[in-house]
Amino acid sequence: MRWIGCCTVLGIAIAAAGCQSGPELSESAQRGMKTYFQICIACHNAKPSLDGLGPPIARSSRALIEARVVYGTYPAGYQPKRKSFAMPAFPNLAGNVDDLAAYLAECCPAKK
Ligand code: HEC
């Protein structure tokens, strides 16, 4: 019985998060998830820890997300996963960086 209950809860969480999240996302991460599925999903994998047109970005630091998304650059000394510059900057998302960082941190526990 306990096992069934657990699966039901997990199933709802997975459905709500588009198949890539753990059961509990913070409110900030839920907002970030919306942005991710509106914009980033065009190129990045629905599961942010996997490769897509763009590289995996799960657990990216806030500094990296801000630099790459808002300014189209990388933090000083950061070794980019790809050498291309196919991704445009989204300066309009400056206010969404915290939420995106929360989502990318919470979406995919390490080793998945
Ligand atoms: C038009 C396709 C496209 C969209 C839309 C896009 N990306 Fe990217 N992203 C890429 C590609 C391709 C790269 C690899 C570098 C490059 O070519 O610009 C990348 C690289 C990145 C990196 C750097 C990864 C690393 O460690 O080197 C981050 C972080 C990132 N994207 C986050 C996002 C976020 C967050 C969004 C949504 C707000 C987003 N991207 C939307 C295509 C995209």
py3Dmol code that shows the C-alpha trace and the ligand (Angstrom):
import py3Dmol

protein = """\
ATOM      1  CA  MET A   1       0.000   0.000   0.000  1.00  0.00           C
ATOM      2  CA  ARG A   2       2.736   2.461   0.936  1.00  0.00           C
ATOM      3  CA  TRP A   3       4.488   1.716  -2.320  1.00  0.00           C
ATOM      4  CA  ILE A   4       1.401   2.499  -4.363  1.00  0.00           C
ATOM      5  CA  GLY A   5       0.877   5.783  -2.528  1.00  0.00           C
ATOM      6  CA  CYS A   6       4.428   6.779  -3.169  1.00  0.00           C
ATOM      7  CA  CYS A   7       4.165   6.058  -6.885  1.00  0.00           C
ATOM      8  CA  THR A   8       0.986   8.056  -7.206  1.00  0.00           C
ATOM      9  CA  VAL A   9       2.574  11.100  -5.628  1.00  0.00           C
ATOM     10  CA  LEU A  10       5.661  10.715  -7.786  1.00  0.00           C
ATOM     11  CA  GLY A  11       3.546  10.230 -10.897  1.00  0.00           C
ATOM     12  CA  ILE A  12       1.688  13.485 -10.339  1.00  0.00           C
ATOM     13  CA  ALA A  13       4.905  15.362  -9.675  1.00  0.00           C
ATOM     14  CA  ILE A  14       6.493  13.942 -12.823  1.00  0.00           C
ATOM     15  CA  ALA A  15       3.448  14.805 -14.924  1.00  0.00           C
ATOM     16  CA  ALA A  16       3.399  18.356 -13.567  1.00  0.00           C
ATOM     17  CA  ALA A  17       7.088  18.829 -14.209  1.00  0.00           C
ATOM     18  CA  GLY A  18       7.175  17.371 -17.693  1.00  0.00           C
ATOM     19  CA  CYS A  19       8.912  14.142 -16.748  1.00  0.00           C
ATOM     20  CA  GLN A  20      12.144  15.381 -15.321  1.00  0.00           C
ATOM     21  CA  SER A  21      11.707  16.503 -11.794  1.00  0.00           C
ATOM     22  CA  GLY A  22      11.737  15.197  -8.287  1.00  0.00           C
ATOM     23  CA  PRO A  23       8.545  15.371  -6.274  1.00  0.00           C
ATOM     24  CA  GLU A  24       9.048  18.751  -4.613  1.00  0.00           C
ATOM     25  CA  LEU A  25       9.957  21.898  -6.505  1.00  0.00           C
ATOM     26  CA  SER A  26      10.122  25.198  -4.633  1.00  0.00           C
ATOM     27  CA  GLU A  27       7.880  27.997  -5.857  1.00  0.00           C
ATOM     28  CA  SER A  28      10.856  29.681  -7.435  1.00  0.00           C
ATOM     29  CA  ALA A  29      11.813  26.477  -9.250  1.00  0.00           C
ATOM     30  CA  GLN A  30       8.239  26.087 -10.489  1.00  0.00           C
ATOM     31  CA  ARG A  31       8.386  29.569 -12.015  1.00  0.00           C
ATOM     32  CA  GLY A  32      11.769  28.725 -13.514  1.00  0.00           C
ATOM     33  CA  MET A  33      10.328  25.548 -14.951  1.00  0.00           C
ATOM     34  CA  LYS A  34       7.668  27.567 -16.783  1.00  0.00           C
ATOM     35  CA  THR A  35      10.301  29.760 -18.374  1.00  0.00           C
ATOM     36  CA  TYR A  36      12.384  26.693 -19.199  1.00  0.00           C
ATOM     37  CA  PHE A  37       9.481  25.029 -20.968  1.00  0.00           C
ATOM     38  CA  GLN A  38       8.516  28.231 -22.770  1.00  0.00           C
ATOM     39  CA  ILE A  39      11.952  29.228 -24.016  1.00  0.00           C
ATOM     40  CA  CYS A  40      14.902  26.978 -23.235  1.00  0.00           C
ATOM     41  CA  ILE A  41      13.094  23.857 -24.401  1.00  0.00           C
ATOM     42  CA  ALA A  42      13.412  25.074 -28.011  1.00  0.00           C
ATOM     43  CA  CYS A  43      17.034  23.907 -27.859  1.00  0.00           C
ATOM     44  CA  HIS A  44      17.783  22.231 -24.540  1.00  0.00           C
ATOM     45  CA  ASN A  45      16.550  18.763 -23.617  1.00  0.00           C
ATOM     46  CA  ALA A  46      13.231  18.489 -21.741  1.00  0.00           C
ATOM     47  CA  LYS A  47      15.393  16.820 -19.118  1.00  0.00           C
ATOM     48  CA  PRO A  48      17.987  19.520 -18.436  1.00  0.00           C
ATOM     49  CA  SER A  49      20.614  16.994 -17.407  1.00  0.00           C
ATOM     50  CA  LEU A  50      20.666  15.509 -20.916  1.00  0.00           C
ATOM     51  CA  ASP A  51      22.121  16.659 -24.203  1.00  0.00           C
ATOM     52  CA  GLY A  52      19.825  18.282 -26.735  1.00  0.00           C
ATOM     53  CA  LEU A  53      20.483  20.762 -29.492  1.00  0.00           C
ATOM     54  CA  GLY A  54      22.080  22.685 -26.617  1.00  0.00           C
ATOM     55  CA  PRO A  55      24.281  21.064 -23.942  1.00  0.00           C
ATOM     56  CA  PRO A  56      23.014  19.726 -20.600  1.00  0.00           C
ATOM     57  CA  ILE A  57      22.555  22.639 -18.196  1.00  0.00           C
ATOM     58  CA  ALA A  58      21.186  21.008 -15.040  1.00  0.00           C
ATOM     59  CA  ARG A  59      22.898  22.332 -11.903  1.00  0.00           C
ATOM     60  CA  SER A  60      24.433  25.269 -13.768  1.00  0.00           C
ATOM     61  CA  SER A  61      25.557  27.959 -11.348  1.00  0.00           C
ATOM     62  CA  ARG A  62      23.560  31.145 -11.075  1.00  0.00           C
ATOM     63  CA  ALA A  63      26.580  33.097 -12.365  1.00  0.00           C
ATOM     64  CA  LEU A  64      26.760  30.917 -15.465  1.00  0.00           C
ATOM     65  CA  ILE A  65      23.043  31.186 -16.153  1.00  0.00           C
ATOM     66  CA  GLU A  66      23.072  34.950 -15.756  1.00  0.00           C
ATOM     67  CA  ALA A  67      26.136  35.421 -17.968  1.00  0.00           C
ATOM     68  CA  ARG A  68      24.981  33.099 -20.722  1.00  0.00           C
ATOM     69  CA  VAL A  69      21.265  33.893 -20.764  1.00  0.00           C
ATOM     70  CA  VAL A  70      21.211  37.617 -20.036  1.00  0.00           C
ATOM     71  CA  TYR A  71      24.518  38.752 -21.535  1.00  0.00           C
ATOM     72  CA  GLY A  72      25.488  36.004 -24.008  1.00  0.00           C
ATOM     73  CA  THR A  73      28.848  35.540 -22.301  1.00  0.00           C
ATOM     74  CA  TYR A  74      30.455  33.221 -19.736  1.00  0.00           C
ATOM     75  CA  PRO A  75      31.794  33.893 -16.247  1.00  0.00           C
ATOM     76  CA  ALA A  76      35.529  34.682 -16.247  1.00  0.00           C
ATOM     77  CA  GLY A  77      37.555  31.508 -16.507  1.00  0.00           C
ATOM     78  CA  TYR A  78      34.570  29.279 -17.259  1.00  0.00           C
ATOM     79  CA  GLN A  79      35.219  26.520 -19.783  1.00  0.00           C
ATOM     80  CA  PRO A  80      32.056  26.390 -21.983  1.00  0.00           C
ATOM     81  CA  LYS A  81      30.646  22.967 -22.810  1.00  0.00           C
ATOM     82  CA  ARG A  82      30.509  23.973 -26.481  1.00  0.00           C
ATOM     83  CA  LYS A  83      32.606  26.378 -28.506  1.00  0.00           C
ATOM     84  CA  SER A  84      29.714  27.524 -30.700  1.00  0.00           C
ATOM     85  CA  PHE A  85      27.664  30.654 -30.108  1.00  0.00           C
ATOM     86  CA  ALA A  86      24.348  29.358 -31.386  1.00  0.00           C
ATOM     87  CA  MET A  87      22.356  30.513 -28.388  1.00  0.00           C
ATOM     88  CA  PRO A  88      21.120  34.107 -28.472  1.00  0.00           C
ATOM     89  CA  ALA A  89      21.123  36.251 -25.341  1.00  0.00           C
ATOM     90  CA  PHE A  90      17.790  36.895 -23.643  1.00  0.00           C
ATOM     91  CA  PRO A  91      18.268  40.225 -21.838  1.00  0.00           C
ATOM     92  CA  ASN A  92      14.545  40.284 -21.140  1.00  0.00           C
ATOM     93  CA  LEU A  93      15.026  37.290 -18.803  1.00  0.00           C
ATOM     94  CA  ALA A  94      17.234  39.213 -16.349  1.00  0.00           C
ATOM     95  CA  GLY A  95      14.427  39.002 -13.791  1.00  0.00           C
ATOM     96  CA  ASN A  96      14.071  35.244 -14.266  1.00  0.00           C
ATOM     97  CA  VAL A  97      17.635  34.171 -13.495  1.00  0.00           C
ATOM     98  CA  ASP A  98      16.965  33.269  -9.862  1.00  0.00           C
ATOM     99  CA  ASP A  99      13.978  31.129 -10.829  1.00  0.00           C
ATOM    100  CA  LEU A 100      15.846  29.439 -13.674  1.00  0.00           C
ATOM    101  CA  ALA A 101      18.759  28.713 -11.342  1.00  0.00           C
ATOM    102  CA  ALA A 102      16.366  27.250  -8.776  1.00  0.00           C
ATOM    103  CA  TYR A 103      14.746  25.035 -11.397  1.00  0.00           C
ATOM    104  CA  LEU A 104      18.032  23.843 -12.881  1.00  0.00           C
ATOM    105  CA  ALA A 105      19.306  23.080  -9.373  1.00  0.00           C
ATOM    106  CA  GLU A 106      16.201  21.225  -8.238  1.00  0.00           C
ATOM    107  CA  CYS A 107      15.149  19.526 -11.464  1.00  0.00           C
ATOM    108  CA  CYS A 108      17.779  16.868 -11.600  1.00  0.00           C
ATOM    109  CA  PRO A 109      19.450  15.441  -8.540  1.00  0.00           C
ATOM    110  CA  ALA A 110      23.120  14.625  -9.173  1.00  0.00           C
ATOM    111  CA  LYS A 111      23.938  11.385 -10.995  1.00  0.00           C
ATOM    112  CA  LYS A 112      20.796  11.412 -13.129  1.00  0.00           C
TER     113      LYS A 112
END
"""
ligand_1 = """\
43
HEC
C 18.238 28.818 -29.887
C 18.556 27.656 -29.079
C 18.731 27.871 -27.584
C 17.832 28.414 -26.689
C 16.441 28.942 -26.971
C 18.478 28.354 -25.389
N 19.728 27.802 -25.498
Fe 21.100 27.660 -24.012
N 22.467 26.964 -25.348
C 22.220 26.658 -26.678
C 23.434 26.188 -27.311
C 23.560 25.697 -28.747
C 24.438 26.256 -26.326
C 25.941 25.916 -26.494
C 26.724 27.217 -26.706
C 26.248 27.964 -27.914
O 26.357 27.446 -29.054
O 25.742 29.107 -27.750
C 23.794 26.749 -25.101
C 24.455 26.944 -23.889
C 23.824 27.259 -22.703
C 24.486 27.376 -21.423
C 25.966 27.167 -21.148
C 26.242 25.698 -20.874
C 27.685 25.452 -20.518
O 27.931 24.976 -19.390
O 28.564 25.723 -21.343
C 23.533 27.681 -20.504
C 23.720 27.872 -19.000
C 22.281 27.775 -21.216
N 22.494 27.515 -22.545
C 21.079 28.048 -20.616
C 19.892 28.316 -21.318
C 18.684 28.727 -20.689
C 18.461 28.847 -19.189
C 17.785 28.944 -21.698
C 16.345 29.445 -21.579
C 16.210 30.748 -20.944
C 18.455 28.663 -22.951
N 19.736 28.271 -22.672
C 17.883 28.780 -24.206
C 21.016 26.827 -27.331
C 19.910 27.469 -26.817
"""
view = py3Dmol.view(width=600, height=400)
view.addModel(protein, "pdb")
view.setStyle({"model": 0}, {"cartoon": {"style": "trace"}})
view.addModel(ligand_1, "xyz")
view.setStyle({"model": 1}, {"stick": {}})
view.zoomTo()
view.show()
